[in-house]
Amino acid sequence: MENQKHKLLAFIFPSLLPFFLFLLVTHQNLAVEAQNATPTLVRVGVVLDLDSLAGKLSKTSISMAIEDFHALNANFNTRVVLEYRNSMSDVVSAASAALDLLKNSEVQAIIGPQTSVEAEFLANMCNRSQVPLLSFSASSPSISSSHLPFFVRATINDSSQSIPIASFIQYFGWQTVVPIYEDSVYGSGIIPSLVDALRSVGTNILDRVVVPIESTDDYIDAELYRLKTLQSRVFIVHMIPELASRLFLRAQLLDMVSSGYVWIVTDGVGNVFETLNTSVIRAMEGVIGFRPYVVDSNKINNFSIRFKTKFLQDNPGMNVVNPHAYQLWAYDAVWAMAKAVEMTNMTNPSFVVPQRGVTDLSRIGISQIGPKLLRAILNNSFNGLTGKFVLVDNQLQLSTFEIVNVVGKSVRTIGFWSQYNGIIREINSSLENTKINNSLKSIIWPGDSTEVPRGWVLPTSEKKLRILVPILKEGFNVFVNIAGPVQANVSTSRVSGYCIDIFKAVLSKLPYAVLYDFYPFVNSNDTYDNMLYQVYLKNYDAVVAETTIRFNRTSYVDFTMPYTQSGISMVAPIKPDASMWIFLKPLTPTLWLTSLAFFFFTGFVVWLIEHHINPEFRGTPCQQSGLIFYFAFSTLVFAHKEKLESNLSRFVVIIWVFVVLILTSSYTASLASMLTVQQLTPTVTDINQLIKNGDYVGYHDGSFVKGLLINLGLDENKLKNYSTTDEYVDALSKGSSYGGVAAIFDEIPYLKVFLSQHCDQYTMTGPTYKTDGFGFVFPRGSPLLPDMSRAVLSVTEGPEIVKIERKWLRESTTCPNQSANPSSSRLSFRSFAGLFIITGSVSGLMLLIYLAMFIYKEKEELISMLTPDRSFLEIVKLLFGHYDGIDRNSPTFRESSVNPTGGNQEGSVREVNLTGLMGSQSPVSISNPTSELNFEFGQEGTLTPPEVGSPSPSNRGPSEEVSAELTVAR
């Protein structure tokens, strides 16, 4: 037994020896690898204001991020070591802290600082040393990666909230706003994009308020008092929370966070509502805030619980608050930095220090791994606390903003702004793309009001609108009339006129009262442009006058909708029309020629149909040509006596007589109108005539018409200005050759007023140059303008405008209509084109039917003529000769048998029944073609041979008896 054990051990031990040796070697290798696996420490600087609440909150978030990252990635080859520096909310201190980190600690990256002012300075330092600067709160657009490539913005750009704010302004239709921003890089950075966004929705910036960070309460009060004197009540606040808190506390004391006001804050304040002091939150009752939308998730809830615990450990005794967006971005920024460090695979990060340099800044080293680390940061993509962490153009992208409303001591969400849907009520809601979801929830406005503020008010209640009115000369003061003496800058209540009544009617349509005073423009001889310029200079608040809306004027003032139509025309002396050719005027030349052509055409068609069957349409060529014209023109007075045998020609004549009836009736009515109504012909009808003749031309003094006339080609030296209707009359009566003018150009409302008094001697003529009408003038961006324009439309579409025009612009009832054109009663071809088409179609159709019947009936004779041995001309002559013959089978020429013995035997003579054609007493010749024997019916009806030497029937003239050939039967 013992031997067996020894043998077994002797066999097993050699077999296990290699295995134990393998374990020993493996253990030694693992020990070496463990010794070599010590992670590379990479120093990263953090610059924060560690004395502020925001700095302490951010530090807690950053420390949690690095702990969580390394706990989840313990096998990574690198480990980030954070080195904190206190900026003490000072640019110089922040720069000093960064210099220490870069020069002494040689950090490979810096996180922070909190403010854009500090970040701009540090970004230049990091850009020089090629060290990435990753900021989670520096949002000013003025810090751009285009010139600072090593600056990475792990937050949103302030300009991204300009469009959401503008959309909110547009949603409520506010026309003017006033931005209030701090005097810093952060404050002014958003203004360019905000201005562009507001302009795109038609909102104007009425004024701006810039508040220095270190401003006193007295300075803030002075600016707020100035805001109270402005018309706009919509304010957009963009500043750091500390300064914004002071601003709202002062505004509350001045009763400016009350009913009628609108306060909007950007994300600089909107992100930290929950951290503000209770007294500040109460002062911000009704304020609207914008902040990036962060989806609530379990990850954020777990982070918030751990964050509060960690914050209490780091800051015992301080009030615990929930982390806001900046803390979430700080957490994600640290993760992006740590992941990039690992991706870079740093082994021995180092700096290259310049050999030359006498200052600390000049001796800052350049990181050898910095560019590679920057690329790794920018290429990072992961799911962070705030969602997908992706950097585009060195900055974080965000497409949705949350809109919140301060109510009591808390804030409530009232809606969202989405890049794709605009303003919506809910995100990912079943109400999406419906009217309900495109609206906001109910809002509590300042003053605990639920009524949407109008967004503007009239200037302080002690100040009325200063409205400028012109002093018009005699004759034209129906538009604006000021009674009694006037003084400059002294208001007057004795103002009346057409424009004044319309202005008062418009004000009565407004849903609120507007106080105003009228001030006369004593320099009314000056141009209206200079009067409007007083509004641009803010010397006056509006102009109420017959002011024409012109494009060049809209560059410095705004107009309401036009309250009357207008245009430029000219007035000239008139002379009676005594033309001896007035009988030709009822019809236009085209209608005359067309009528004449159809007279000939209708006569020709009737002749062509009747010639073969009707002896009344036969005769010599001269007789037949005259018959064509005579027959057609005799229908004018319905005097045609020719008997028609064909139904085709009868139908043609029936239609033609109908056309002639309408033509003659219309001609008679038009001529009667011209003869009974006095026709007034102007001496000048066109501006080109004035230019060609070199005549002098007048215009209304102070009007823009002068510039229009010069643009139309008139010589400025040929222009004369006049102010009253009496001056118009005097200049026109003298004429251009005797110190006056040949015509006067003015706006149509002025000319109507002038002609209402002098319509018997002058008339409006020439083309009308369109203008946009009269409108009331207000400063550009005036909040009154939209309401005034709507009220103008209400007045002009209602009965009020008719009453006002009847009162002031009534036309004379004793004068002829000046707007009537003497040629307006002329009849044109277009008015009768349908009739001509009908009669032409009928005539053509009847002619085609007749020709078809003729060819069918005479086809054998016609075919016999078409022999090869005849030339074309011979065939044509035969055809015309055959057509020129008579149709013996027609009722007119139908032969009746004539038997001298009383029978109807062979060789008897057939007589033609001529009853109704020539009468019983008309002599008719009868010829026998076989014997050339001719007979005549005598006066008693007896058949007698002709006298020797008497002319044959074929040789008789047209004045002799009508003859007919008779054939003797064999």
ZATORDREN-181782 format. One record per residue (C-alpha): residue in one letter; x, y, z. Coordinates in steps of 0.001 Angstrom, whole numbers, padded with zeros to 6 digits, always signed. Each point is the difference from the previous one (the first is absolute). Layout:
BEGIN
AXYZ/...
***
This chain:
BEGIN
M+000000+000000+000000/E+002777+002393+000868/N+001794-000855-003203/Q-003095+000724-002017/K-000276+003505+001556/H+003622+000774-000746/K-000409-001179-003554/L-003118+002146-000426/L+001745+003119+001358/A+002975-000675-002154/F-002291-000049-003015/I-002212+003074+000852/F+002690+002447+001191/P+001895+000133-003281/S-003304+000495-001801/L-001058+002972+002174/L+003355+001736+000003/P-000528+001821-003342/F-003417+001224+001143/F+001444+001531+003176/L+002747+001632-001987/F-002651+001504-002346/L-001935+001398+002947/L+003127+001544+001429/V+000912+001724-003265/T-003556+001236-000528/H-000103+001442+003487/Q+003239+001858-000583/N-001262+001389-003350/L-003250+001174+001548/A+001954+001724+002743/V+002104+001775-002606/E-003093+000995-002031/A-001723+001240+003112/Q+003039+002060+000780/N+000066+001376-003576/A-003854+000637-000062/T+000187+003043+002279/P-002200+002618-001817/T+001573+003103-001466/L-001010+003085+001952/V-001195+002871-002180/R-000424+003352+001680/V-003033+002083-000978/G-000618+003464+001414/V-003356+001327+001250/V-000564+003756+000331/L-003137+000945+001938/D-001233+002719+002310/L+000145-002218+003041/D-001396+002737+002233/S-003331+000173-001855/L-002918-002388+000207/A+000226-000727-003718/G+003688-000840+000352/K-000600-002342+002916/L-002844-001734-001838/S+002183-000459-003078/K+002917-001333+002080/T-002257-002643+001522/S-001218-001052-003410/I+003538-000143-001447/S+001369-002073+002893/M-002920-002436-000276/A+000586-000336-003747/I+003671-000958+000349/E-000746-002428+002823/D-002793-001667-001958/F+002108-000220-003136/H+002958-001731+001632/A-002241-002256+002075/L-001616-001311-003173/N+003270-000114-001935/A+002519-001269+002573/N+001978-001874-002665/F+000798+003117-002025/N+003658+000830-000513/T-000447+003657+000913/R-001356+001770+003009/V-000971+003646+000047/V+001212+002019+002935/L-001905+003258+000553/E+001763+003095+001261/Y-002415+002718+001162/R+000673+003726-000107/N-002200+002810+001327/S-000774+002787-002495/M-001697+002063+002710/S-002386+001360-002677/D+002778+002163-001387/V+001590-000067-003427/V+003487+000704+001315/S-000255-002702+002663/A-001299-002462-002566/A+002894+000842-002336/S+002470-000420+002847/A-001498-003364+000887/A+000218-001169-003604/L+003593+001198-000281/D+000926-001998+003092/L-001683-003102-001386/L+001707+000271-003383/K+003454+000993+001159/N+000485-001784+003282/S-002420-002922-000098/E+000201-000506-003773/V-003604-001139-000183/Q-001071-001607-003277/A-003453+001647+000042/I-002029+002523+001984/I-003670-000208+000976/G-001786+003297+000580/P-000175+002875+000727/Q-003605+000965+000792/T-000355+003366-001733/S+000517+000957-003638/V+002192+002945+000981/E+002472-002294+001727/A-000323-002663-002688/E+000980+002407-002775/F+003284+000856+001719/L+000801-003587+000929/A-000840-001209-003505/N+002726+002208-001439/M+002529-001403+002495/C-001007-003603-000681/N+000039+000603-003724/R+003599+001169+000278/S+001090-003034+002025/Q-002211-002370-002089/V-001861-001215+003058/P-003751-000685-000428/L-002272+002256+002070/L-003324-001727+000677/S-002664+002374+001385/F-003470-001096+001087/S-001403+003505+000664/A+001776+002550-002268/S-002766+000473-002564/S+000831+003340-001640/P+000099-000196-003826/S+002932+002426-000006/I+002258-002894+001059/S+000248-001979-003179/S+002005-003036-000952/S+000674+001596-003386/H+002749+002131+001550/L+000469-001984+003233/P+000090-003626-001172/F+001000-001420+003411/F-003178+001403+001602/V-002708-002654+000392/R-003488+001096+001068/A-001652-002877+001906/T-003153+002099+000233/I-002312+001770-002405/N+000784+003207-001845/D-002039+002973+001213/S-001017+000811-003561/S-001938-003285-000178/Q-002704+001442+002267/S-000553+003125-002135/I-002414-001725-002371/P-002057-001594+002819/I-000342+003397+001673/A-000977+001653-003294/S-002585-002730-000601/F-001473+000674+003427/I-000183+003736-000795/Q-001668-000756-003330/Y-002456-002381+001673/F-001494+002906+001955/G+000411+002571-002797/W+002144+002492+001889/Q+001515+002549-002362/T+002737+001572+002132/V+002367-001260+002708/V+002819+001397+002094/P+003037-002218+000741/I+001630+000487+003417/Y+003437-001580+000181/E+003163+000265+002019/D+002981+001914-001271/S+002281-002958-000679/V+000978-002522-002618/Y-002758-002251+001278/G-002649+002723-000095/S+000706+001466-003432/G+000757-003315-001697/I-003656-000915-000532/I-001120+003377-001390/P+000882-000442-003724/S-001831-003319-000305/L-002899+001272+002116/V-000422+003072-002225/D-000037-002150-003139/A-002502-002444+001485/L-002344+002793+001112/R+000152+001718-003363/S-000883-003239-001731/V-003331-000053+001862/G-000696+003713-000508/T+000919+001171+003504/N+002070+003120+000530/I+002418+000812+002783/L-001259+003298+001363/D+002970+000634+002305/R+002818-001768+001847/V+001114+000098+003609/V+003577-000971+000850/V+000675-000582+003701/P+003600-000224+001270/I+000675-002947+002286/E+001190+002274+002780/S-002816+002567-000450/T-001627+001522+003064/D-003670-000139+000916/D-000346+003673-000947/Y+001264-000746-003481/I-002444-002884-000389/D-002863+002183+001289/A+000824+002717-002524/E-000087-002451-002880/L-003270-001494+001207/Y-001566+003461+000252/R+001042+000617-003577/L-001628-003270-001041/K-003272+001156+001546/T-000080+002968-002382/L+000229-002276-003050/Q-002981-001484-001773/S+001219-003591+000017/R-000795-002184+002981/V+001796-003152-001199/F+003480-000422+001497/I+002535-002741-000747/V+002562-000442+002793/H+003359-001628-000734/M+002459+000176+002884/I+001590-002087+002734/P-002312-001050+002850/E+001579+002293+002592/L-000594+003138-002096/A-003442-001165-001123/S-001033-000469+003639/R+000866+003609+000782/L-001823+001203-003114/F-003289-001711+000880/L+000128+001118+003601/R+000338+003621-001156/A-002699-000480-002663/Q-002377-001319+002625/L+000555+003110+002119/L-000832+002187-003014/D-003199-001982-000687/M+001318-001217-003319/V-000711-003683+000627/S-003716+000673-000159/S-002929-000349-002355/G+000781+000977-003582/Y+003706-000879+000156/V+001717-002969-001643/W+003354-001216+001327/I+001930-002725-001826/V+003296-001448+001263/T+002507-002145-001862/D+001479-003266+001210/G+002643+001810+002041/V-002750+000646+002546/G-002479-002646-001156/N+002385-002828+000877/V+000413+001115+003613/F-003531+000997+001030/E+000028-002666+002696/T+003198+001356+001575/L-001093+003644+000244/N-000874+001642+003282/T-003656-000100+001002/S-000330+003787-000074/V+001361+000057-003554/I-002417-002681-001154/R-002903+001964+001446/A+001189+003098-001843/M-000022-001995-003217/E-003674-000975+000209/G-001316-000544-003567/V+003430-000023-001649/I+000466-002244-003039/G+003217-002005-000190/F+001720-002011-002701/R+002335-002853+000768/P+001283-003108-001795/Y-002331-002936+000270/V+001469-002996+001816/V-002022-003198-000134/D-000840-001220+003496/S+001348-003547+000416/N+000905-002549+002681/K+003642+000762-000631/I-000522+003655+000912/N-002148-000861+003013/N+002685-002345+001378/F+002641+002606-000692/S-002030+002664+001844/I-000274-002151+003114/R+003718-000737+000066/F+000769+003642-000864/K-001856+001342+003050/T+001810-002437+002259/K+003368+000865-001464/F-000696+003735+000144/L-000843-000195+003704/Q+003213-001906+000639/D+002052+002625-001848/N-001932+002984+001367/P-001457-000786+003394/G-002563+002497+001220/M-001054+001274-003425/N-003512-000357-001430/V-000341-002962-002295/V-001248+000732-003539/N-000616-002160-003007/P+002626+000031-002712/H-000927+002134-003019/A+001111-000102-003634/Y+003475+001389+000657/Q+000757-002805+002471/L-001218-002590-002496/W+002172+001498-002757/A+002970+000095+002370/Y-000473-003698+000733/D-000162-000882-003716/A+002970+002247-000799/V+002208-001865+002494/W-001042-003330-001477/A+000811+001288-003507/M+003432+001134+001259/A+000777-003275+001783/K-001077-002112-002991/A+002149+002123-002315/V+003030-000405+002302/E-000383-003768-000141/M-000486+000055-003789/T+003200+002018-000391/N+001989-002768+001782/M+002302+002368+001831/T+003190-001525+001340/N+002204+002933+000793/P-001820+003289-000617/S+002397+002903-000091/F+000411+003669-000897/V+002601+001677-002163/V+001091+003164+001766/P+001342+002865-002124/Q+003627+000847+000718/R-000542+003684-000445/G-002398+002281+001830/V+000176+002426+002835/T-003600-000228+001278/D-001995-002854+001443/L-002433+000101-002903/S+002775-000244-002556/R+001503-003025+001767/I-003213-002067-000010/G+000747-003398-001449/I-001731-001568-002996/S-001749-003314+000577/Q+001217-002791-002278/I-003166-002010+000440/G-002447+002957-000087/P-001043-000131-003702/K-000568-003753+000210/L-002001+000401+003211/L-002110+002735-001633/R-000889-002270-002924/A-000969-002770+002421/I-002282+002366+001931/L-001711+001243-003177/N-000502-003549-001286/N-001564-001128+003263/S-003591-001178-000071/F-001865-001663+002856/N-003273+000103+001920/G+000474+002430+002858/L-002313+001334+002664/T-001464+002617-002365/G-000428-002433-002878/K+002197-000609-002999/F+003328+001776+000476/V+001155+001113-003456/L+002211+002956-000836/V-000507+001820-003311/D+002308+002892-000835/N+001582-000369+003456/Q-003295+000537+001830/L-002915-001978+001377/Q-003166-000210-002089/L-003517+000401+001342/S-003310+000104-001882/T-002615+000539+002735/F-000571+002715+002597/E-002310-000064+002969/I-002166+003075+000654/V-000738+000545+003695/N-002110+002472+001958/V+000852+001232+003504/V-003068-000472+002169/G+000304+000674+003711/K+003187-001575+001321/S+000378-002531-002775/V+000010-000341-003754/R-002350-001933-002255/T+000450-001145-003569/I-002402+001678-002427/G+001350-001413-003255/F+002996-000774-002138/W+001724+001255-003098/S+001142-002642-002452/Q+002305+000550-002932/Y-002382-001974-002194/N-003424+000955+001398/G+000469+003473+001463/I-002038+000773+003098/I-001857-003020+001294/R-001784-000919+003210/E+001398-003471+000561/I+003006-002004-001204/N-000804-003334-001687/S-003662+000577+000663/S-002936-001578-001782/L-001156+003592-000529/E+002947+000720-002240/N-000854+001705-003304/T-003343+001114+001363/K-001192+003483+000876/I-000044-000892+003688/N+003637-001064+000070/N+001030+003107-001941/S-001142+002173+002886/L+001490+000667+003422/K-001492-000809+003350/S-001573+002765+002067/I+002496+002632+001152/I+000036+002084+003159/W+001324+003402-001054/P+001511+002650+002277/G-002574+001452+002341/D-001600-003451+000381/S-001890+000618-003225/T-001247-002623-002448/E-000720+002542-002747/V+002653+000137-002711/P+001771+003376+000216/R-000311+002248-003031/G+003759+000435+000091/W-000007+003762-000188/V-001660+003044+001483/L-000129+003615-000868/P+002781+002030+001518/T-000515+001058+003620/S-003530+001104+000740/E+001062+003619+000346/K+001142+000096-003651/K-002393+000020-002943/L+000796-000906-003570/R+001467+002993-001793/I-001618-000095-003439/L+001289+002240-002766/V-002454+001460-002555/P+000776+002179-003047/I-001330+003482-000709/L-001677-000313-003406/K-000735+002968-002252/E-003436+001175-001112/G-001767-002446-002239/F+001699-003129+001281/N-000783+000436+003682/V-002845-002456-000269/F+002597-002620+000943/V+001388+001786+003066/N-001271+003387+001142/I+001378+001926+002973/A-002202+002883+001098/G+001481+003105+001552/P+003632+000980+000553/V+002630-002656+000584/Q+003337-000124+001794/A+002872-002399-000164/N+000072-002695+002714/V-003360+001164+001312/S-002852-002471-000154/T-003348+000945-001470/S-003421-001601+000143/R-001476+001945-002922/V+000869-002611-002581/S-002493-001535-002425/G-000129-001510-003452/Y-000262-003234-001907/C+003212-001527+001443/I-000838+001096+003523/D-003446-001598-000074/I+001429-003267-001272/F+002693+000068+002706/K-002595+000503+002717/A-002153-002776-001437/V+003016-002326+000027/L+000784+000829+003640/S-003580-000783+000945/K+000552-003561-001287/L+002938-000653+002348/P-000718-002101+003097/Y+001656+002642+002192/A+000095+003751+000324/V+002765+002027-001636/L+000686+003529+001185/Y+001464+002426-002519/D+000620+003626-000872/F+000257+001552-003465/Y+003020+002154-000782/P+000140+002084-003202/F+002986-000382-002283/V+000743+003656-000512/N+002478-000703-002816/S-002715-001419-002242/N+001634+001606-003029/D+002744-002534+000563/T-000300-003480-001477/Y-002055-002673+001723/D+003178-002066+000288/N+001374+002551+002449/M-003239-000137+001976/L+000251-003770+000237/Y+003623+000300+001036/Q-001184+001670+003205/V-001544-003340+000967/Y+003258-001768-000764/L+001810+002471+002272/K-002570-000858+002714/N-001099+003612+000259/Y-003543-001197-000648/D-001816-003307+000350/A-002048-000015-003205/V-001090+001971-003073/V-003643+000266-001004/A-000269+001424-003509/E-000602-000936-003615/T+003380-001720-000003/T+000692-002294-002907/I+001597-003354+000762/R+003321-000024-001827/F+002782-002582-000004/N+002780+002470+000816/R-001938+001262+003020/T-000295-003470+001526/S+003738+000049+000693/Y-000504+002345+002971/V-003737-000126+000902/D-002830-002529-000108/F-003444+000410-001552/T-003336-001450+000910/M-002106-001710-002620/P-001200+002582-002577/Y-003323+001627+000827/T-000591+001298-003543/Q+001158-000928-003471/S+002180+002401-001919/G+002043+000505-003137/I+001691+002717-002048/S-001761+001547-002984/M-000134+003358-001764/V-002652+002656-000538/A-000124+002164-003139/P-002318+002566-001609/I-002786-001341-002200/K-001458+001046-003343/P-003323-001089-001547/D+000181-002624-002699/A-001426+001559-003231/S+001214-002548-002542/M-002010-000332-003262/W+000931-003690-000094/I-001737-000853+003231/F-002346-002373-001842/L+002984-002344-000469/K+000853-000137+003701/P-002694-002391+001253/L+001873-002905-001625/T+003681-000764+000237/P+001959-000284-003282/T+000207-003758+000427/L-003767-000303+000304/W-000538+002251-003019/L+002277-002119-002191/T-001447-003269+001273/S-003578+001155-000635/L+000895+001140-003538/A+001673-003321-000761/F-003043-001955+001179/F-002317+002188-002091/F+001953-000994-003125/F+000312-003621+001067/T-003731-000405+000709/G-000970+001640-003313/F+002403-002247-001874/V-001354-003161+001632/V-003607+000951-000790/W+000907+000827-003624/L+001909-003233-000405/I-002971-002069+001197/E-002661+001913-001937/H+001833+000686-003291/H-000696-003417-001516/I-003697-000091+000833/N-001219+003586+000352/P-000234+002401-003003/E+000110+002967+002366/F+003627-000872+000755/R+000987-000204-003670/G+001230+002574-002448/T+003239+001498-001161/P+003091-000296+002302/C-000334+003647+000920/Q-003666-000467+000888/Q+000759-003089+002092/S+002880+001689+001893/G-002198+002918+000851/L-002761-002359+001017/I+002326-001735+002512/F+000826+003271+001767/Y-003471+001458-000359/F-001745-003036+001403/A+002315-000251+003054/F-000111+003690+000890/S-003745+000269-000599/T-000438-002272+003013/L+001115+002889+002208/V-003393+001619-000512/F-001727-003253-000940/A-000643+001390-003536/H+001011-003052-002036/K-002778-000929-002488/E+001665-002885-001838/K-001954-003183+000391/L+002076-002924+001247/E-000732-003423-001444/S+002360-002229+002033/N-000623-000896+003623/L+003757+000051+000519/S+000311+003663-000942/R-003123+000827+001995/F+001585-001514+003114/V+003198+001983-000610/V-001978+003245-000306/I-002069-000702+003124/I+003139-000349+002144/W+001646+002998-001642/V-003057+002208+000537/F+000101-000936+003690/V+003646+001048+000179/V-000724+003236-001838/L-002856+000762+002372/I+002268-000291+003037/L+002793+001990-001666/T-002235+002866-001047/S-001731+000133+003371/S+003317+000105+001866/Y+001424+002579-002383/T-003055+002225+000412/A+000170-000199+003808/S+003718+000761+000096/L-000252+002910-002403/A-002937+001410+001911/S+002020-000187+003201/M+002903+001820-001587/L-002203+002727-001408/T-002123+000539+003097/V+002784-000126+002612/Q+002618+002708-000372/Q+003366-001548-000750/L+002909+001712+001751/T+003408-000391-001578/P+003079+000865+002081/T+002644+002178-001555/V+002654-002475+001171/T-000462-003767+000170/D+003467-001409+000666/I+003167+000904+001858/N+002036-000684-003124/Q-001897+002803-001687/L+001077+002353+002779/I+003629-001085-000339/K-000074+000356-003788/N-001555+003469+000111/G+002267+001163+002813/D-003011+001163+002034/Y+000111+001085+003612/V-001603-002419+002467/G-001324+000660+003496/Y-000064-002155+003152/H-001202+000253+003589/D+002482+001833+002196/G+001831-002268+002453/S-001142-003157-001751/F+002124-002918-001149/V-001565+000472-003450/K+002916+002196-001033/G+002429-002909+000261/L-002389-002215-001947/L-000245+002535-002851/I+003773+000286-000213/N+000269-003797-000177/L-002552+000010-002823/G+002247+002227-002074/L-001247+003539+000656/D+002559+002768+000281/E+000259+001268+003570/N+000184+003549-001332/K-003438-000503-001567/L-001653-000857+003329/K-001961+002507+002069/N-001488-000528+003465/Y-003415+001219+001178/S-001799-000252+003317/T-003659+001008-000411/T-002824-000721-002413/D-000056+003662-001013/E+003641-000240-001013/Y-000881-003103-002025/V-002711+001918-001859/D+002210+003024-000666/A+002886-002102-001341/L-002177-002182-002234/S-001955+002947-001396/K+003187+001805-001028/G+001472-002989-001744/S+003618-000973-000459/S+000762+002836-002438/Y-001215+002808+002265/G+001605-000723+003349/G-002217-002901+001010/V+000065-003743-000586/A-001505-002372-002547/A-000981-002588+002635/I+000281-000674+003715/F+000944-003369+001500/D-001302-000925+003440/E-001457-002850+001981/I-003496-001006-001024/P-001726+000992+003286/Y+001385+003546-000410/L-001089+000108-003651/K-003499-001146+000929/V-000261+002835+002494/F+001203+002464-002635/L-002353-001295-002702/S-002975+000067+002351/Q+000339+003797-000184/H+001258+000507-003580/C-001242-002936-002027/D-001471+002204-002759/Q+003432+001151-001176/Y+002410-002831+000874/T+000082-003747-000143/M+002126-002871+001279/T+001864-001713-002815/G+002994-002149-000826/P+001151-003216+001655/T-000224-000589+003744/Y+003236-000795+001829/K-000918-002295+002853/T+000909+000708+003619/D-000874-001874+003184/G-002458+002538+001356/F-000099+002126+003158/G+001065-001409+003355/F+000683+001160+003553/V+003656+000263+001006/F+001590-001537+003115/P+003583-000668+001100/R+001556-003206-001242/G-000916-002870+002286/S-002802+001899+001698/P-002170-002422+001990/L-003040+002068-000971/L+000470-000810-003680/P-001586-003504-000188/D-003086+001051+001942/M-000328+003201-002025/S+000253-001883-003287/R-002702-002434+001055/A-002182+002923+001079/V+000581+001731-003361/L-001235-003107-001806/S-003045-000070+002250/V-000836+003619-000869/T+000637-000254-003745/E-002108-003162-000280/G-002907+001510+001949/P-002526+002794-000532/E+002079+002622+001815/I+002309+000631-002954/V-002975+000668-002295/K-001423+002599+002357/I+003361+001734+000402/E+000591+000111-003762/R-003454+001422-000610/K+000665+002639+002592/W+003367+001208-001261/L+000561-001276-003541/R-003454+000411-001539/E+000169+000481-003759/S-001778+002780-001871/T-003357-000998-001475/T-000013+002798-002595/C+003059-001184-001907/P+000352-002802-002512/N+001775-003130+001048/Q+003686+000846-000242/S+001074-003558+000169/A-001924-000932-003136/N+002161-000488-003037/P-001458+001514-003213/S+000843-003209-001788/S-001575-002205+002642/S-003335-000164-001936/R+001593-001124-003265/L-001019-003432-001215/S+002818-002440-000613/F+000263-003146-002086/R+000252-002126+003137/S-003554+000956+000974/F-001406-001481-003251/A+002508-002739-000740/G-002560-002651+000867/L-002510+001375-002504/F+002576+000102-002781/I+001047-003556+000773/I-003637-001153-000237/T-000839+001776-003254/G+003327-000959-001576/S-000451-003639+000966/V-003585-000104-001309/S+000924+001680-003285/G+002963-002303-000546/L-002039-003100+000841/M-002848+000948-002365/L+002511+000689-002752/L+001622-003405+000478/I-003390-001720-000066/Y-000962+001797-003208/L+003277-000875-001725/A-000381-003634+001016/M-003538-000115-001393/F+001058+001718-003219/I+002897-002361-000615/Y-002170-003029+000705/K-002763+001193-002315/E+002287+001006-002857/K+002567-002718+000398/E-000547-001518-003491/E+000407+003300-001797/L+002967+000905+002179/I+001677-003332-000656/S-000538+000355-003731/M+001919+003248+000061/L+003053-001591+001577/T+001533-001455-003192/P+003729-000471-000488/D+000069+002029-003211/R-001036+003182+001800/S+002410+002293+001839/F-000489+001127+003563/L-001157+003439-001044/E-002521-001468-002435/I-001399-002237+002723/V-000301+002978+002375/K-001817+002034-002654/L-002378-002860-000687/L-000714-000445+003709/F-000714+003678+000548/G-002028+000087-003204/H-002053-002942+001127/Y-000580+001576+003431/D-000953+003300-001662/G-002839-001753-001761/I-003440-000434+001469/D-001440-002986+001788/R-002883-001030-002265/N-001365-002309+002684/S-000339+002709+002617/P-003534+001177+000867/T+000781+003381-001489/F+000937-001294-003428/R-002252-003053-000028/E-001496-000402-003522/S-003675-000457-000529/S-001351-001525-003201/V-001430+002486-002593/N-002114-001468-002878/P-001338+002514-002692/T-002813-002447-000953/G-000914-000647+003471/G+001843-003322+000221/N+003394-001065+001100/Q+001332-001649-003099/E+003459-000396-001424/G+001187+003171-001541/S-002153+002069+002265/V+001471+002932+001798/R+000493-000130+003774/E-000495+003236+001782/V+001682+001184+003090/N-002142+000911+002918/L+001154+003536+000698/T-002776+000862+002359/G+001367+001922+002871/L+003263+000706-001809/M-000879+002501-002744/G-003747+000370+000107/S-002484-000740-002743/Q+000822+003122-001971/S+003729-000595-000305/P+001224-001040-003426/V+001899-003282-000027/S+001861-001481-002964/I-000154-003641-000976/S+002575-001632-002232/N+000236-003338-001735/P+003540-001202+000042/T-000577-002210-003085/S-001510+002581-002282/E+001395+003128+001573/L-003625+001199-000008/N-000727+002664+002609/F-003385+001100+001252/E-001201+002582+002463/F-003008+000153+002178/G-001880+003082-000851/Q-001806+002357+002258/E-003107-002107-000222/G+001719-003251+000530/T+000157-001020-003661/L+003062-001604-001500/T+001440+002182-002786/P+003200-000229-001990/P+002525+002719+000516/E+000539+002771-002448/V+002677-000290-002585/G+003177+001620+001233/S-001056+000033+003592/P+002673-001059+002454/S-000027-003512+001263/P-000730-000541+003673/S+003584-000723+000708/N+001007+003400-001302/R-002385+002046+002046/G+001238+002350+002591/P-000709-000163+003683/S-002805+002537-000337/E-001961-002180-002382/E-002397-002730+000934/V+001202-003038+001854/S+000399-002877-002430/A-000272-003696+000478/E+000908-002749-002411/L-002588-002560-000906/T+000718-003272-001660/V-002311-001294-002727/A-000614-003684+000327/R+000690-002105-002986/
***
